[in-house]
Amino acid sequence: MDIPIIGARQAQPAQVEVCRSFSYKLNLANAGGPQYESADFFASRKMQCASEDAAWISEQIYEECVAEVRGAVAAFIAEMKRKSASSARKVG
C-alpha cells in the first residue's frame, strides 16, 4: 500500500514538445494572376504535452496549420480576383 508522504514530490509524466507546420506554394497563373509568379503560405504550431498524448496533439495542431493556410490561400485568391475585376472595370 502506497502512502503519500506530505511534501514529497510526485512523479511528473514525461513531457515532450510537438512541433508541426504546413506550407503551400500557389502558382498565381493557376489562380488568374501573373504568369511565372508564386505566393508562399506557411503556418506552424508548437505545444508541450504528456508523451502519451503526443500523437493526438500532433494531429490536432497539424490540422490547425492546414486550416489556417488554406483559409489564407482562399482569402488571397479572393482578393486577387477582386482586384483583377476592379481593374478590368476601369479599363473597360
Secondary structure, DSSP 8 states (H G I E B T S, - for coil): -----TT-------EEEEEEEEEEEEEGGGGTS-TT-EEEEEEEEEEEEEGGGHHHHHHHHHHHHHHHHHHHHHHHHHHHHHHHHHHHHHH-
